[in-house]
Each structure stands twice: as structure tokens, then as C-alpha cells.
Amino acid sequence: MTDIFTPFDLAGLPLANRVVMAPMTRSRAPDDVATESIALYYAQRATAGLIVSEGTPISREGQGYLFNPGVFTPEQIAGWRLTTQSVHAVGARIFAQIWHVGRVSHPSIQADNLDPVSASSLIAIGATAFGYDEAGRPGLIATTAPRQLSTDEVARVVGDFADAAANSIEAGFDGVEIHGANGYLLEQFLNPLVNDRTDRYAADTMENRLRFALEVVDACIARIGRERVGIRLSPFGKLFDMPLHDEIEATYTALVEALGERRIAYVHVMDQSGYGAGDKAAGESMSDKIHRLLGIFRQSLPTTALILAGGMTRERADALIAEGTIDLAAFGQPFISNPDLVARLRNDWPLTPPDRTTYYGGDARGFTDYAPHGAA
């Protein structure tokens, strides 16, 4: 029987199992460059078949959180190389999640204190970035009003994604995951209640709404090949002021159909039910809607792998894989405090609960000091 421990061929890339370490921001790069500690953190967790790195900014403009290792300077490329070599030495594959936050940022993070840029001119109400407060201290701060990208600038951002993809391969990553989820830049173009443009990237037609996301995908494919490109999506998610709208299913169905035609490596779906976004509509929970949408996606992805993240357990993962709904199962927070998560799942060992106070920033505590099962 096929389960999470069964090997998998990811577009020609052999994976030892179907367990994916989901991308998680940890803010442990003081100079925005991956360090030896970051390499150790990922190597400790490299019994997963596939690791997706923390969100990796494609440019200073794309950054919304301090202390995140980017992939747009020679120093950052060199810094990531130790991580990729370490992960490969243990036996896992690793994709870089390339990231532009759009309006979920703050001038204190931007070069020359410029305003963040977005598809939209609308502020992300209630959203926070991780920047510097008025006293110059790092912490969570309210986002500010963005500047809407001009039509010409959109093409430049597409090029930044392609450059980041090429830089990631140079750094030793096996591929890239384009961050199209969680209310960041791609989703700001996709959502018609956020995208208030009037040019060819407006949300007035489906073709225009999808244009930016598909241009990013196509640019990355052109630089590194379709088999090394994945994307993360979060249908029905409401993080960072992403309002629900009547065309969500149609939008994501059309997008995934286009991705299937491009035969990229994978589509990674995030179920945000655990983020307080699981509102019921017509008696259907978010998880129910996601499961139904996965069935639709499956039909559009005959050669593209389908990954699901969010509230994952071994039982849920095995059931979804066995029925053919997904190919790979992504685990996020359990990997933080259980570097040996694959062994714990295989042997039904108890999981160590994470210390949430150490999720973002700090030192080795809550980062590389979690012990494997049975260690003193």
C-alpha cells in the first residue's frame, strides 16, 4: 500500500519518502544571509523526502520580515550553498521558496524607507510585518499603504523572480517553489477585492487576473526548466486581509488548469483552517472545500505532483495519498520541535510540543536544540 514512507519520483527527482517539510519563517539570519546554524537546522530535518525552505525574498523590495535569508546577492547565494550541501549529504531534496510579500511590508524594511509595492493601492488592514518600530527596535509593526506597481514595473518584478530561480539553482537548490499563497504578492494580483488595477493585470477578467502569476511561472520555467518549478497556493485563505470572493473556485481552477498545461513539478496547497479562517459557508468547512477543490485540481494535474499542507497528521496523509487525492504530505510546525519527525511518524513515537515564543528570531534555543526521540 502506498503511504507517506513510499518513495516518489518528483518530475525525475527521486524522493526517499512522501513527507515534505513545509516552509516556515524562522528569522534567524541577522544579515539576511543563511548561516551555519541555518544549515544545521535544515540538515537535522533532512530525513524528509523534500524540504521547502523558509520564504526567501527575491529582492530587498520583496522583503517583509527582518532576518530572512534572501537569494538576490552573491553573499546570500554563497550562504545558502552550505545548507543545500548539508541537506543533500543527509539524503533529502530541497526547494527554495522564492518570495515577494508585496504590500505586507513596511518602509523600515525597504531600501531608503520607500513605501512597499503591490498589485494594489489598498492597505492590508490588520496585517503586520516584522520590521523596526519608531525606536529602532525589531518587532511586529502594522503595514503601511503600498504603492501600486506600474505596468512596466510588473515586468521587472517578473524578472526578479526569474533571477531568484536561477540564483537558487546556483546555490544548490533542487528547484524553487513560487510563493503564491498567504496574502502575498501573487495573491494580491489574483484577488479581485484587493487588485484595484485598471491595466492588463487588473482583475476584471480571468485572463488578466491570472496574467502575473503565469508570467512568473513561465519566466522561472524559461530559466531553470519546468521540472524544477513548483508553486504554493492557499485557496479560501484570509491571511493578511485577503477577503473571500465569489470567484475563488473559478480563479484557482483556471490557474491550476494552466499550471497543469505547463507540467511544472508540483502544486502545493495550503489549508488555512487552522489559522482561524475555516468559516463555514452553506454548511461546508474550509477543509471540506479544500478537499473538494483538490479533487478538481487532480484532474488538471496528470503529470504534476499535488502537495497538501495544514493540520497534517500521519493518518490524514496516508488516507489522502492512498485514495490518490494527493501525492505528498507537508508538515510544518511539528518539524520545528521534532527534527526526527519522519522516524517519529514511522514508529508512532510521541511528538515534542514546540515553544511558540522561539518561533521568530533569537538564537539556537528553539531552533537547533530540539533533541531526537530518546535522547537525553
C-alpha positions as CSV (number, residue, x, y, z in Angstrom):
1,M,0.0,0.0,0.0
2,T,1.2,3.5,-0.8
3,D,1.8,5.7,2.2
4,I,3.9,8.6,3.3
5,F,7.0,6.4,3.5
6,T,6.8,5.2,-0.1
7,P,9.4,6.7,-2.4
8,F,8.2,9.2,-5.0
9,D,9.5,10.5,-8.4
10,L,9.1,14.3,-8.4
11,A,9.5,15.2,-12.1
12,G,12.6,13.0,-12.4
13,L,13.9,13.9,-8.9
14,P,13.8,10.8,-6.6
15,L,12.4,11.4,-3.1
16,A,13.1,8.9,-0.3
17,N,9.6,9.3,1.0
18,R,6.5,11.5,0.6
19,V,7.0,13.6,3.7
20,V,7.6,17.3,2.9
21,M,8.9,19.8,5.4
22,A,6.8,22.9,4.8
23,P,8.3,26.4,4.5
24,M,8.4,28.2,7.8
25,T,9.8,31.6,8.6
26,R,12.3,31.5,11.5
27,S,14.1,34.9,11.2
28,R,17.5,33.5,12.2
29,A,19.7,35.3,9.6
30,P,21.0,38.5,11.2
31,D,22.5,39.8,7.9
32,D,19.8,38.3,5.7
33,V,22.3,35.6,4.8
34,A,21.9,31.9,5.6
35,T,24.4,30.9,8.3
36,E,25.9,27.7,9.6
37,S,23.1,27.5,12.2
38,I,20.5,27.6,9.4
39,A,22.4,24.8,7.6
40,L,22.4,22.7,10.8
41,Y,18.6,23.4,11.3
42,Y,17.8,22.0,7.8
43,A,20.2,19.1,8.0
44,Q,18.7,18.0,11.2
45,R,15.4,17.6,9.4
46,A,16.7,16.1,6.2
47,T,15.1,12.7,6.6
48,A,12.1,14.3,4.9
49,G,11.9,13.4,1.3
50,L,11.6,17.1,0.3
51,I,12.3,20.2,2.2
52,V,10.9,23.6,1.2
53,S,13.0,26.4,2.6
54,E,11.6,29.3,4.6
55,G,10.3,32.1,2.5
56,T,13.4,33.5,0.6
57,P,13.0,37.1,-0.7
58,I,13.7,37.7,-4.3
59,S,14.8,41.3,-3.7
60,R,15.0,43.8,-0.9
61,E,11.8,45.2,-2.2
62,G,10.1,41.8,-1.8
63,Q,11.1,41.5,1.9
64,G,8.5,41.9,4.7
65,Y,10.4,40.4,7.6
66,L,13.8,41.2,9.1
67,F,16.5,38.5,9.3
68,N,15.2,36.3,6.5
69,P,17.9,34.9,4.2
70,G,17.3,36.2,0.6
71,V,18.6,34.9,-2.7
72,F,19.5,38.1,-4.6
73,T,23.1,38.8,-3.7
74,P,26.3,36.8,-4.1
75,E,26.7,36.6,-0.3
76,Q,23.2,35.1,0.0
77,I,23.8,32.6,-2.8
78,A,27.0,31.5,-1.1
79,G,25.3,31.4,2.3
80,W,22.6,29.0,1.1
81,R,25.1,26.7,-0.6
82,L,26.2,25.2,2.8
83,T,22.6,24.5,3.6
84,T,21.9,22.7,0.3
85,Q,25.1,20.7,0.5
86,S,24.3,19.7,4.1
87,V,20.7,18.6,3.2
88,H,21.9,16.6,0.2
89,A,24.5,14.9,2.3
90,V,21.8,13.5,4.6
91,G,19.7,12.4,1.6
92,A,16.8,14.9,1.2
93,R,16.0,17.2,-1.7
94,I,15.4,20.9,-1.1
95,F,13.5,23.6,-3.0
96,A,13.8,27.3,-2.2
97,Q,10.5,29.1,-1.7
98,I,11.0,32.4,-3.6
99,W,9.0,35.2,-2.2
100,H,7.8,38.7,-2.7
101,V,5.5,40.0,0.1
102,G,4.0,42.9,-1.9
103,R,2.1,45.2,0.5
104,V,2.8,43.1,3.6
105,S,5.8,45.1,4.4
106,H,6.9,48.4,6.0
107,P,9.2,51.3,5.0
108,S,11.7,50.4,7.8
109,I,12.5,47.2,5.9
110,Q,12.7,48.8,2.5
111,A,15.7,50.5,0.9
112,D,15.7,54.2,1.6
113,N,12.5,53.8,3.6
114,L,10.4,53.6,0.5
115,D,6.8,52.5,0.5
116,P,6.1,48.8,-0.1
117,V,4.8,48.0,-3.6
118,S,1.8,45.8,-4.6
119,A,-0.6,45.0,-7.3
120,S,-2.9,47.2,-5.2
121,S,-3.1,50.6,-3.7
122,L,-5.1,49.3,-0.8
123,I,-3.5,48.8,2.6
124,A,-3.6,45.3,4.2
125,I,-5.8,46.2,7.1
126,G,-4.8,44.4,10.4
127,A,-1.7,42.9,8.8
128,T,1.7,43.2,10.3
129,A,5.3,43.0,9.1
130,F,8.4,42.2,11.1
131,G,10.4,45.5,10.9
132,Y,11.7,48.3,13.1
133,D,9.5,50.4,15.3
134,E,9.9,54.1,15.9
135,A,12.6,53.4,18.5
136,G,14.5,51.3,16.0
137,R,13.7,48.0,17.8
138,P,12.8,44.9,15.7
139,G,9.3,43.6,16.1
140,L,5.8,43.2,14.6
141,I,4.5,46.5,13.2
142,A,1.4,47.5,11.3
143,T,1.8,47.5,7.5
144,T,1.6,50.8,5.7
145,A,-0.1,51.9,2.5
146,P,1.6,50.4,-0.6
147,R,2.5,52.0,-3.9
148,Q,0.8,50.3,-6.8
149,L,3.4,48.9,-9.3
150,S,3.3,50.5,-12.7
151,T,2.7,48.2,-15.7
152,D,6.4,48.4,-16.7
153,E,7.5,47.7,-13.1
154,V,5.5,44.4,-13.1
155,A,7.7,43.1,-15.9
156,R,10.7,44.0,-13.7
157,V,9.3,42.0,-10.8
158,V,8.7,39.0,-13.0
159,G,12.4,39.2,-14.0
160,D,13.3,39.4,-10.3
161,F,11.5,36.0,-9.7
162,A,13.3,34.5,-12.7
163,D,16.7,35.8,-11.4
164,A,15.9,34.3,-8.0
165,A,15.1,31.0,-9.5
166,A,18.5,31.0,-11.4
167,N,20.3,32.1,-8.2
168,S,18.6,29.3,-6.2
169,I,19.9,26.7,-8.6
170,E,23.4,28.3,-8.4
171,A,23.1,28.0,-4.6
172,G,22.5,24.2,-5.0
173,F,18.7,24.0,-4.5
174,D,17.0,21.3,-6.5
175,G,14.3,23.7,-7.6
176,V,12.1,26.6,-6.5
177,E,8.6,27.0,-5.0
178,I,7.0,30.2,-6.1
179,H,5.2,31.7,-3.1
180,G,1.7,32.3,-4.4
181,A,-0.1,31.9,-1.0
182,N,-0.9,33.6,2.3
183,G,-1.8,37.0,1.0
184,Y,1.5,37.9,-0.6
185,L,2.2,39.5,-4.0
186,L,0.8,36.8,-6.3
187,E,-2.4,36.5,-4.3
188,Q,-2.7,40.3,-4.3
189,F,-3.0,40.1,-8.1
190,L,-5.3,37.1,-8.0
191,N,-7.9,38.6,-5.6
192,P,-10.4,40.9,-7.3
193,L,-11.2,42.6,-4.0
194,V,-7.6,43.6,-3.5
195,N,-6.4,44.1,-7.1
196,D,-7.7,47.6,-8.0
197,R,-5.7,47.9,-11.2
198,T,-7.0,49.1,-14.5
199,D,-4.3,47.8,-16.8
200,R,-3.8,44.4,-18.3
201,Y,-3.0,43.0,-14.8
202,A,-6.4,44.1,-13.5
203,A,-8.8,41.5,-12.0
204,D,-11.7,42.4,-14.4
205,T,-11.2,39.3,-16.5
206,M,-9.9,35.8,-15.6
207,E,-7.1,36.2,-18.2
208,N,-5.9,39.5,-16.7
209,R,-6.3,38.2,-13.1
210,L,-4.0,35.2,-13.8
211,R,-1.6,37.1,-16.0
212,F,1.0,38.0,-13.4
213,A,1.1,34.5,-11.7
214,L,1.5,32.8,-15.1
215,E,4.2,35.2,-16.3
216,V,6.2,34.5,-13.1
217,V,5.8,30.7,-13.6
218,D,6.8,31.0,-17.3
219,A,9.8,33.2,-16.6
220,C,11.0,30.7,-14.0
221,I,10.5,27.7,-16.3
222,A,12.4,29.5,-19.0
223,R,15.4,30.0,-16.7
224,I,15.5,26.6,-14.8
225,G,13.1,24.2,-16.5
226,R,9.5,23.2,-15.7
227,E,10.6,20.1,-13.7
228,R,12.3,22.4,-11.1
229,V,9.4,24.8,-10.6
230,G,6.6,24.4,-8.0
231,I,4.1,26.9,-6.6
232,R,2.2,27.3,-3.3
233,L,-1.4,28.4,-3.3
234,S,-3.9,29.0,-0.5
235,P,-7.5,29.0,-1.8
236,F,-10.0,30.3,0.7
237,G,-7.2,31.7,2.9
238,K,-7.8,35.1,4.5
239,L,-4.3,35.8,5.9
240,F,-3.2,39.5,5.6
241,D,-6.6,40.9,4.6
242,M,-7.4,38.6,1.7
243,P,-11.2,38.8,1.6
244,L,-13.3,35.9,0.3
245,H,-15.0,36.5,-3.1
246,D,-17.5,34.7,-5.3
247,E,-14.9,33.6,-7.9
248,I,-12.3,31.8,-5.7
249,E,-13.0,28.4,-7.0
250,A,-13.2,29.5,-10.6
251,T,-10.0,31.5,-10.2
252,Y,-7.9,28.7,-8.7
253,T,-9.4,26.1,-11.0
254,A,-8.4,28.1,-14.0
255,L,-5.0,28.8,-12.6
256,V,-4.3,25.1,-11.8
257,E,-5.5,24.1,-15.2
258,A,-3.0,26.4,-16.7
259,L,-0.3,25.1,-14.4
260,G,-1.1,21.5,-15.4
261,E,-0.7,22.5,-19.1
262,R,2.8,23.8,-18.2
263,R,3.6,20.4,-16.4
264,I,5.5,22.0,-13.5
265,A,6.9,19.8,-10.8
266,Y,4.2,20.4,-8.2
267,V,1.3,22.5,-6.8
268,H,1.5,22.9,-3.1
269,V,-1.9,23.7,-1.5
270,M,-2.1,25.3,2.0
271,D,-5.3,24.5,4.0
272,Q,-5.6,27.5,6.4
273,S,-8.4,26.1,8.5
274,G,-6.0,26.2,11.5
275,Y,-5.5,29.9,11.1
276,G,-9.0,30.9,12.1
277,A,-10.0,31.1,8.5
278,G,-12.2,28.0,8.4
279,D,-15.5,29.8,8.2
280,K,-18.5,27.6,7.3
281,A,-20.4,28.6,4.2
282,A,-23.5,26.6,3.2
283,G,-22.6,24.0,5.8
284,E,-19.2,23.4,4.3
285,S,-16.0,24.0,6.3
286,M,-12.8,25.2,4.7
287,S,-11.2,21.8,4.9
288,D,-14.2,20.3,3.1
289,K,-13.9,22.9,0.4
290,I,-10.2,22.3,0.1
291,H,-10.7,18.6,-0.2
292,R,-13.3,19.1,-2.9
293,L,-11.0,21.5,-4.8
294,L,-8.1,19.1,-4.6
295,G,-10.3,16.6,-6.5
296,I,-10.8,19.2,-9.2
297,F,-7.1,20.0,-9.2
298,R,-6.2,16.3,-9.5
299,Q,-8.0,16.2,-12.9
300,S,-5.9,19.1,-14.2
301,L,-2.6,17.8,-13.0
302,P,-2.0,14.4,-14.7
303,T,1.8,14.8,-14.5
304,T,2.2,17.4,-11.8
305,A,2.5,16.3,-8.2
306,L,0.0,17.6,-5.6
307,I,1.0,18.5,-2.1
308,L,-1.2,19.4,0.8
309,A,-0.2,21.2,4.0
310,G,-2.1,22.4,7.0
311,G,-3.1,20.4,10.1
312,M,-1.4,17.3,8.7
313,T,-1.3,14.1,10.6
314,R,0.1,10.7,9.5
315,E,-3.5,9.3,9.4
316,R,-4.8,12.1,7.3
317,A,-1.7,12.0,5.0
318,D,-1.9,8.2,4.5
319,A,-5.6,8.3,3.7
320,L,-5.3,11.2,1.1
321,I,-2.3,9.5,-0.5
322,A,-3.9,6.1,-0.6
323,E,-7.0,7.5,-2.3
324,G,-4.9,9.3,-4.8
325,T,-6.1,12.8,-3.8
326,I,-2.5,14.0,-3.1
327,D,1.0,12.7,-3.8
328,L,3.0,14.3,-1.0
329,A,2.0,15.5,2.6
330,A,3.6,18.6,4.1
331,F,4.2,19.0,7.8
332,G,5.0,22.4,9.2
333,Q,5.1,23.2,13.0
334,P,5.7,19.5,14.0
335,F,9.1,19.8,12.2
336,I,10.1,22.7,14.4
337,S,10.3,20.7,17.6
338,N,10.8,17.2,16.1
339,P,13.8,17.2,13.8
340,D,13.4,13.4,13.6
341,L,9.7,13.7,12.6
342,V,9.9,11.1,9.9
343,A,11.1,8.5,12.4
344,R,8.5,9.6,15.0
345,L,5.7,9.2,12.4
346,R,7.0,5.8,11.3
347,N,7.3,4.4,14.8
348,D,4.3,6.2,16.3
349,W,6.6,7.9,18.9
350,P,5.1,10.9,20.7
351,L,5.7,14.4,19.4
352,T,7.5,17.1,21.3
353,P,5.4,20.3,21.5
354,P,7.1,23.4,20.1
355,D,7.9,26.5,22.2
356,R,6.0,29.2,20.3
357,T,7.9,32.0,22.0
358,T,11.0,31.0,20.0
359,Y,9.4,30.7,16.5
360,Y,10.8,34.0,15.2
361,G,14.3,35.5,15.9
362,G,16.7,34.6,18.6
363,D,19.5,32.1,18.8
364,A,19.8,28.3,18.9
365,R,17.1,27.9,21.6
366,G,14.0,26.6,19.9
367,F,15.9,26.3,16.6
368,T,18.6,23.7,16.6
369,D,18.4,22.5,20.2
370,Y,15.4,20.1,20.0
371,A,16.5,16.6,20.7
372,P,15.6,13.5,18.7
373,H,13.3,10.9,20.4
374,G,15.0,9.0,23.2
375,A,17.9,11.5,23.6
376,A,18.7,12.8,27.0
